[in-house]
């Protein structure tokens, strides 16, 4: 169990380093003291019981679309982390710049399956398991997806009318 709460040490180290109270609370208290240990426990004890694949049935089309979108976004996210985010970190002073020169597609694939994406995959698998196993939540997810799509379409027409 020592690995589960290993992130607590980082929160103590960062206290009083000129961070705003909100940033410190969100990043180090909420994330490192609550969310990450909870996800580590979930990963350790429940991951073998989670659905990692969506059944190939028409009623799960929305879940399959979500699963595909999450998996496809990891490659773009790793490129963003390696280049754009890395440049901003280098300007911040106290962060080391990641070595991104001569990175191959295989390197980015390795990064995309690493620690940073593990918890996002775990949250996706939790959602998939609940929606596939409980018949009440799959329609709810479909409704939420449709409402989200409508809001994006409204925003798109609003954004295009401003220009």
VMD Tcl script that draws the C-alpha trace (Angstrom):
set ca {
  {0.00 0.00 0.00}
  {2.99 2.32 0.21}
  {2.77 3.09 -3.52}
  {-0.84 4.20 -3.28}
  {-0.10 7.25 -1.15}
  {3.30 8.03 -2.63}
  {1.91 11.21 -4.21}
  {1.30 12.74 -0.77}
  {5.01 13.42 -0.41}
  {4.97 15.62 -3.51}
  {2.14 17.72 -2.11}
  {4.15 18.37 1.06}
  {7.25 19.32 -0.96}
  {5.36 21.89 -3.05}
  {3.77 23.71 -0.10}
  {4.84 27.34 0.19}
  {6.58 27.66 -3.19}
  {4.69 30.72 -4.37}
  {1.73 28.85 -5.81}
  {-1.74 30.34 -5.56}
  {-4.03 28.75 -3.01}
  {-6.45 27.58 -5.70}
  {-3.72 26.00 -7.82}
  {-2.20 24.29 -4.79}
  {-5.59 22.95 -3.66}
  {-6.65 21.66 -7.09}
  {-3.32 20.24 -8.15}
  {-1.78 18.91 -4.97}
  {-4.66 18.30 -2.58}
  {-7.54 17.27 -4.84}
  {-5.41 15.54 -7.47}
  {-2.44 14.07 -5.60}
  {-4.04 13.41 -2.22}
  {-7.50 12.28 -3.29}
  {-7.95 11.43 -6.96}
  {-4.64 9.70 -7.81}
  {-4.60 7.45 -4.70}
  {-8.25 6.52 -5.39}
  {-7.38 5.68 -9.00}
  {-4.34 3.66 -7.88}
  {-6.53 1.62 -5.53}
  {-9.10 1.13 -8.25}
  {-6.41 0.08 -10.70}
  {-4.86 -2.33 -8.24}
  {-8.01 -4.06 -7.04}
  {-10.70 -3.59 -9.69}
  {-8.98 -3.38 -13.08}
  {-9.27 -7.12 -13.72}
  {-13.06 -6.84 -13.33}
  {-13.49 -3.89 -15.72}
  {-14.62 -4.06 -19.34}
  {-11.79 -2.93 -21.57}
  {-13.65 -3.56 -24.83}
  {-17.13 -2.50 -25.89}
  {-19.44 -5.29 -27.13}
  {-20.12 -5.10 -30.86}
  {-23.84 -4.37 -30.58}
  {-25.80 -1.43 -32.02}
  {-26.98 -0.22 -28.61}
  {-23.36 0.38 -27.60}
  {-22.41 2.53 -30.62}
  {-22.03 5.65 -28.48}
  {-19.75 3.85 -26.05}
  {-17.67 2.48 -28.94}
  {-17.35 6.00 -30.35}
  {-16.19 7.28 -26.94}
  {-13.69 4.46 -26.56}
  {-12.26 5.05 -30.04}
  {-12.06 8.82 -29.51}
  {-10.21 8.43 -26.20}
  {-7.70 5.96 -27.65}
  {-7.09 8.05 -30.79}
  {-6.60 11.24 -28.79}
  {-3.66 9.85 -26.81}
  {-1.26 10.18 -29.75}
  {-2.20 13.83 -30.32}
  {-1.96 14.49 -26.59}
  {1.55 13.03 -26.37}
  {2.67 15.20 -29.30}
  {1.17 18.24 -27.54}
  {2.88 17.29 -24.26}
  {6.21 16.74 -26.00}
  {6.26 19.98 -27.98}
  {3.78 22.73 -27.03}
  {3.51 22.03 -23.32}
  {7.23 21.36 -23.14}
  {8.05 24.80 -24.53}
  {5.85 26.50 -21.92}
  {7.43 24.42 -19.14}
  {10.91 25.46 -20.29}
  {9.95 29.14 -19.96}
  {8.62 28.60 -16.42}
  {12.13 28.30 -15.05}
  {11.87 25.66 -12.38}
  {10.83 22.83 -14.72}
  {13.26 20.80 -16.74}
  {12.60 20.61 -20.45}
  {11.89 17.14 -21.73}
  {14.26 15.82 -24.36}
  {12.11 15.73 -27.48}
  {14.67 15.77 -30.26}
  {14.89 12.66 -32.43}
  {11.68 11.15 -31.07}
  {10.26 8.45 -33.31}
  {6.66 7.35 -33.72}
  {7.50 4.32 -31.56}
  {8.65 6.65 -28.76}
  {5.37 8.55 -28.86}
  {3.43 5.27 -28.89}
  {5.33 4.23 -25.77}
  {4.54 7.58 -24.10}
  {0.86 7.24 -25.12}
  {0.59 3.92 -23.27}
  {2.47 5.06 -20.18}
  {1.64 6.48 -16.79}
  {0.03 9.71 -18.02}
  {-2.66 7.91 -19.97}
  {-3.17 5.02 -17.58}
  {-5.59 6.87 -15.35}
  {-7.60 8.26 -18.26}
  {-7.95 4.73 -19.63}
  {-8.99 3.53 -16.19}
  {-11.72 6.20 -15.97}
  {-12.88 5.24 -19.48}
  {-12.98 1.56 -18.49}
  {-14.99 2.40 -15.35}
  {-17.53 4.27 -17.47}
  {-17.69 1.45 -20.03}
  {-18.21 -1.18 -17.33}
  {-21.02 0.74 -15.66}
  {-22.79 1.57 -18.94}
  {-22.49 -1.94 -20.40}
  {-23.42 -3.75 -17.18}
  {-26.33 -1.58 -16.04}
  {-29.12 -1.04 -18.54}
  {-30.15 2.29 -16.99}
  {-26.86 4.08 -17.66}
  {-26.41 3.27 -21.35}
  {-29.48 5.36 -22.36}
  {-28.34 8.11 -20.00}
  {-24.94 8.17 -21.72}
  {-26.67 8.32 -25.12}
  {-28.78 11.28 -23.97}
  {-25.74 13.07 -22.55}
  {-23.83 12.46 -25.80}
  {-26.69 13.89 -27.88}
  {-27.00 16.96 -25.64}
  {-23.24 17.49 -25.79}
  {-23.36 17.26 -29.60}
  {-26.20 19.81 -29.68}
  {-24.24 22.21 -27.48}
  {-21.20 21.87 -29.72}
  {-23.33 22.60 -32.78}
  {-24.83 25.67 -31.09}
  {-21.37 26.91 -30.21}
  {-20.16 26.28 -33.76}
  {-22.97 28.38 -35.24}
  {-22.40 31.03 -32.56}
  {-18.66 31.13 -33.26}
  {-19.15 31.36 -37.02}
  {-21.69 34.20 -36.66}
  {-19.17 36.27 -34.69}
  {-16.67 36.37 -37.55}
}
mol new
graphics top color blue
foreach p $ca { graphics top sphere $p radius 0.5 }
foreach p [lrange $ca 0 end-1] q [lrange $ca 1 end] { graphics top cylinder $p $q radius 0.2 }
display resetview
